[in-house]
Amino acid sequence: MLLQLEAVHSGYEGIRVLWDLHLEVGEGQIVALIGANGAGKTTTLRTISGLLRPWRGRIVFDGQPIHTWPSHRIVQAGLVQVPEGRHLFPEMTVQENLELGAFRRGRPERGRTLREVYGLFPRLAERRGQWAGTLSGGEQQMLAIGRALMARPRLLMLDEPSLGLAPLIVQDIFQVIRQVRDAGTTVLVVEQNAVQTLEIADRGYVLENGRIVLSGTGQELLADPAIRSAYLGL
């Protein structure tokens, strides 16, 4: 397994949000973490990223315990998060935002990765000199993903990538997630859009009140009557 959470408890200032969390992400997979707003999905990503320190349990990435590491070391190890809300630099160009994702890499490698990202996102290539703040919501989400890919992550974590986007743009974003996985990057995606997330997921977990209550392949969860009723409105 590329990533393992073992009995992780975490939270904020004395308020426990995650309880005894067990989660695994295999290399080359898309793994979905779904649940209602407030279930603890973002807290899970923040704990994996080192922005929160787990109260108990272990987080293992590529065989190494990382739960005591600072966040910058976790990024250097190849685990990169795209936060909810994108957090771009609006008065910098598309290309400048992308290059910030690879600021630790040498110029030849940065140029090579930039060409790969533009190949994945042709619209960004067309707008490379445009200010990020003038892009559409979907283009900004593509830019946020592209900036993360500039760091050449082994595991990319996406927090609500479809939030606030039009349905047609959401389809584009989920297609991009597939392409990222097919190009060799493992993906952990947190989403409230359960249907489309589970359709592309190799494996999924359902989080309720800080606890994993169900897990299985994406197709198994889509077919589960409890999931169809609670999360899919069917």
ABEGO torsion letter per residue (X at the ends): XABBBBGBBBEBGGBBABBGBBBBBBBGBBBBBBEBBGAGAAAAAAAAAGABBBABEBBBBGGBBAAABBAAAAAAAGBBBBBBGGGBBAABBAAAAAAAAAAABBAAAAAAAAAAAAAABAAAAAAAABBAAABBAAAAAAAAAAAAAAAGBABBBBBGAABGBBAAAAAAAAAAAAAAAAAGBBBBBBBABAAAAAAABABBBBBBGGBBABBEBAAAAAABAAAAAAAAGX
